Amino acid sequence: MKGFSRRLVRESYLTVDDLIWTMIVSDQKKARDPILSLPGVERLSIDELVEDAKRAHKLGIPAIAIFPHIDPKLKDAVGSEALNADGLVPNAIRAVKNAVPELGIIVDVALDPFTDHGHDGVLVGDEIINDISVDALVEGAVILADAGADIVAPSDMMDGRVGAIRKELDQHGHHNVMIMSYAAKYASGYYGPYRDAIGTSSALRGDKRTYQMDPANSDEAIREVALDIEEGADMVMVKPGQPYLDIIYRVKTELRVPTFAFQVSGECAMIMAAAENGWADEKRVILESLMSFKRAGCDGVLTYFAPKAAEWLSERMDA
């Protein structure tokens, strides 16, 4: 089949509009600090985050997603730094919005980057206390919205947090701030490099299987997504991405809601390791992996590969 005819009958398309660039902002002194377990990704100072945000806008990437790496001395058992309105993430949001107001900002609503035990909720003994955790997440979401976030993304998997966040956002006048719920977040082994990036890998006590989903379950994901939509989520996310394409497909076809995937750190690290060793063609494999999300039904993808993919897709358009 000739090239033009393949294009005429193509079923799925990947464009720069499908990309959300995931970034790690840090309060440490280094402007750019490479993450050894995540090749090609760096922890960024706020100034460097702003520079990459400007690059994202220039490339046509519609939104970035911000995740924090904070000084371990600021961490405690309840993640109180997450509720600091003058903390790293609110200041980073304000800086990006001031420099690139047109760029969408998605921000993680979570406690794990701020707790000294690495969990997504308030830990009492060996138990995560759901309702106390939700109260903290709600307060944190409002602080992030006040700072200028366009989309808040609760990633904790606590019960009832979406409805509580929506209610509080509306009460504070943030009717237009959207919620992207981590609705189907699995207790996965693919998160290792990210935990290195935000400094929780060495601190995490136990695991997160009591509140993240069992990788064996599919019907449960549909129930979790439906509950979050009912509570007021504007869009939902499946995480990790490529190992759960079947979940993405089911969510999109059965519930017909805006559906996103997170191509997580472990997925990206494996691709980069293969590429750096000459075992895979970096460009082809990255674009193929991103196309798989579109084929499964995704409306967009959070990925560390966004700037590379945007440049490659631009080359195709110019050809």
C-alpha positions in Angstrom: 0.0 0.0 0.0 1.4 3.4 -1.0 2.0 6.1 1.6 -0.8 8.4 0.7 -3.4 5.5 0.8 -2.2 4.5 4.2 -2.8 8.0 5.4 -6.3 8.1 3.8 -7.4 5.0 5.8 -5.6 5.6 9.1 -8.0 5.1 12.0 -6.1 6.8 14.9 -4.2 10.1 15.0 -1.6 11.5 17.4 -1.1 15.2 17.5 0.6 17.7 19.8 -2.8 18.5 21.2 -2.8 15.0 22.8 0.3 15.7 24.9 0.6 16.8 28.5 4.2 17.4 29.6 4.9 16.0 33.1 7.5 18.0 35.1 9.2 17.8 38.5 9.7 21.1 40.3 12.2 21.1 43.2 13.1 23.5 46.1 16.7 22.4 46.0 19.5 24.7 44.9 20.4 23.0 41.6 18.7 24.6 38.6 18.5 21.3 36.8 19.1 18.0 38.6 19.2 14.8 36.5 17.1 11.9 37.7 19.4 8.8 37.3 16.5 6.3 37.1 14.6 8.4 34.6 17.0 9.2 31.8 16.4 12.6 30.1 14.2 14.0 32.9 15.4 16.5 35.5 14.2 18.1 38.7 13.7 21.8 37.9 14.0 24.9 39.9 11.0 27.3 39.6 12.9 29.4 37.1 13.8 26.4 35.0 10.2 25.2 35.2 9.1 28.5 33.8 11.6 28.1 30.9 10.3 24.7 30.1 6.8 25.9 30.3 7.6 28.6 27.7 9.1 25.8 25.5 5.9 23.8 25.9 3.8 26.7 24.8 6.1 27.3 21.8 5.9 23.6 20.8 2.1 23.9 20.9 1.7 21.5 23.9 -1.6 22.6 25.5 -0.8 21.8 29.2 1.8 20.8 31.7 1.4 18.7 34.8 3.5 19.7 37.9 4.8 17.3 40.6 6.9 18.4 43.6 10.3 17.4 45.1 10.7 19.1 48.5 13.3 19.2 51.2 12.9 16.2 53.4 13.1 18.5 56.5 9.7 19.9 55.4 8.0 16.4 55.5 6.0 15.2 58.4 3.5 12.5 59.3 0.5 14.4 58.0 2.0 16.2 54.9 1.4 19.6 56.4 3.6 21.3 53.7 0.9 20.4 51.2 -1.3 23.0 52.9 1.3 25.8 52.7 -0.2 28.5 50.4 3.4 29.9 50.0 4.9 26.6 49.3 6.8 25.2 46.4 3.9 24.2 44.2 1.7 27.3 44.7 4.7 29.5 43.9 5.5 27.4 40.9 1.9 27.7 39.6 2.0 31.5 40.0 5.3 31.8 38.2 4.2 29.8 35.2 0.9 31.6 35.0 2.6 34.9 35.1 5.0 33.9 32.3 2.7 31.8 30.1 -0.9 32.5 31.0 -2.2 30.6 28.0 -0.6 27.3 29.1 -2.9 25.0 31.0 -1.6 23.9 34.4 -2.6 20.5 35.9 -1.4 19.9 39.4 -1.3 16.8 41.5 -3.4 16.9 44.7 -1.7 14.4 46.9 0.1 14.1 50.3 2.8 11.5 49.4 5.4 14.0 48.3 5.0 15.8 51.6 4.7 12.9 54.1 7.7 11.4 55.9 6.3 7.9 55.3 5.6 8.3 51.6 1.9 7.4 51.7 -1.0 9.3 50.0 -2.9 9.8 53.2 -2.6 10.5 56.9 -1.1 7.4 58.5 -2.1 6.4 62.1 -0.2 3.4 63.2 -0.3 1.2 60.1 -3.7 2.5 58.8 -4.5 5.2 56.3 -7.4 7.3 57.8 -9.6 8.1 54.8 -11.7 11.0 56.1 -8.9 12.9 57.7 -6.9 12.5 54.5 -9.8 13.8 52.4 -10.0 16.9 54.6 -6.4 17.6 53.9 -6.7 17.0 50.2 -9.7 19.3 49.9 -7.8 22.1 51.6 -4.8 21.5 49.4 -6.9 21.6 46.2 -8.4 25.0 47.1 -4.9 26.4 47.8 -3.7 25.1 44.4 -6.8 26.6 42.7 -6.2 29.9 44.5 -2.7 29.9 43.0 -4.0 29.6 39.5 -4.2 25.9 38.7 -6.6 25.1 35.8 -7.1 21.5 36.7 -6.6 19.8 40.0 -5.8 16.1 39.9 -6.4 14.1 43.1 -4.1 11.0 42.9 -4.6 9.5 46.3 -7.5 7.0 45.7 -9.2 8.0 48.9 -13.0 7.4 49.0 -15.2 10.4 48.4 -12.4 12.9 47.7 -13.7 14.0 44.3 -17.1 15.1 45.6 -15.6 16.9 48.6 -13.1 18.7 46.4 -15.8 19.8 43.9 -18.0 21.1 46.7 -15.2 23.1 48.3 -13.9 24.5 45.0 -17.4 25.8 44.1 -17.8 27.3 47.6 -14.6 29.3 47.0 -15.7 30.5 43.6 -13.5 28.1 41.6 -16.4 26.9 39.4 -14.2 26.8 36.3 -11.4 24.8 37.9 -11.7 21.3 36.6 -11.0 17.9 38.3 -9.0 15.2 36.6 -9.4 12.3 38.8 -6.9 9.5 39.1 -9.9 7.2 39.0 -8.2 3.9 38.1 -4.8 4.1 39.7 -3.2 0.7 40.2 -0.8 -0.6 42.9 1.9 -0.9 40.3 5.6 -1.7 40.1 6.0 0.9 37.4 6.3 3.9 39.8 9.8 3.4 41.0 11.7 6.2 39.1 9.0 8.7 40.0 9.4 7.9 43.6 13.1 8.5 43.2 12.3 11.8 41.5 10.1 13.1 44.3 12.2 11.6 47.1 9.7 9.0 48.5 11.3 5.7 47.4 13.5 5.4 50.5 10.8 6.8 52.9 7.9 4.6 51.8 6.8 2.2 54.6 5.1 -0.9 53.3 3.1 -0.5 50.1 -0.1 1.1 48.8 -2.2 -2.0 48.0 -4.8 -1.1 50.6 -6.0 1.9 48.7 -4.7 1.6 45.1 -6.2 -0.9 42.8 -5.4 -4.6 42.3 -3.7 -5.1 38.8 -5.9 -8.2 38.4 -9.2 -6.2 38.4 -11.0 -4.6 35.4 -14.6 -4.3 36.5 -13.5 -2.5 39.6 -12.0 0.2 37.5 -15.3 0.8 35.8 -17.0 1.1 39.2 -14.3 3.5 40.5 -14.5 5.7 37.4 -18.3 5.8 37.5 -18.3 6.9 41.1 -15.8 9.7 40.4 -17.8 11.0 37.5 -21.0 10.9 39.7 -19.1 12.9 42.3 -18.2 15.6 39.8 -14.9 14.7 38.0 -14.7 16.4 34.7 -12.2 13.9 33.3 -10.6 10.7 34.5 -7.2 9.1 34.3 -5.9 5.5 34.1 -2.5 5.0 35.6 -0.1 3.3 34.6 -0.8 3.6 30.9 0.4 1.0 28.5 0.0 -2.1 30.7 -3.6 -1.0 31.2 -4.7 -0.2 27.6 -7.6 -2.7 28.1 -8.9 -0.5 31.0 -8.6 2.7 29.0 -10.6 1.0 26.2 -13.3 -0.2 28.6 -13.6 3.2 30.3 -13.9 5.1 27.1 -16.3 2.7 25.3 -18.5 1.9 28.3 -18.7 5.2 30.1 -17.9 7.6 27.3 -16.1 10.2 29.5 -13.0 12.3 28.8 -10.3 9.7 29.4 -6.5 10.3 29.9 -3.6 8.0 30.5 -0.4 8.6 32.5 2.6 7.1 30.7 4.4 6.7 34.0 8.1 6.9 34.9 8.7 3.1 34.7 7.3 2.9 31.2 9.4 5.8 30.1 12.6 4.6 31.8 12.3 1.2 30.1 12.0 2.8 26.7 14.9 5.1 27.3 17.1 2.3 28.7 16.4 0.2 25.6 17.1 3.2 23.3 20.3 4.2 25.1 21.6 0.6 24.7 20.7 0.4 21.0 18.0 -2.2 21.6 15.2 0.0 20.2 14.6 3.0 17.9 13.9 5.8 20.4 11.7 7.9 18.1 9.7 5.0 16.6 9.1 3.3 19.9 8.1 6.5 21.7 5.6 7.6 19.0 4.3 4.0 18.7 3.7 3.9 22.5 1.8 7.2 22.4 -0.2 6.0 19.4 -1.3 3.0 21.4 -3.1 5.3 23.9 -5.0 7.0 21.1 -5.9 3.7 19.6 -7.3 2.5 23.0 -9.5 5.7 23.1 -7.5 8.2 25.1 -8.2 11.9 24.7 -4.7 12.8 25.9 -1.6 11.4 27.6 0.5 12.7 30.5 4.1 11.8 29.5 7.7 12.8 30.1 8.2 12.4 26.3 5.9 15.3 25.4 8.6 17.7 24.2 10.3 15.1 22.0 7.1 13.9 20.6 5.9 17.4 19.9 9.1 18.1 17.9 8.8 14.9 16.0 5.2 15.5 15.2 6.0 19.0 14.0 8.6 17.6 11.6 5.9 15.3 10.1 3.6 18.3 9.5 6.4 20.3 7.9 7.4 17.4 5.6 
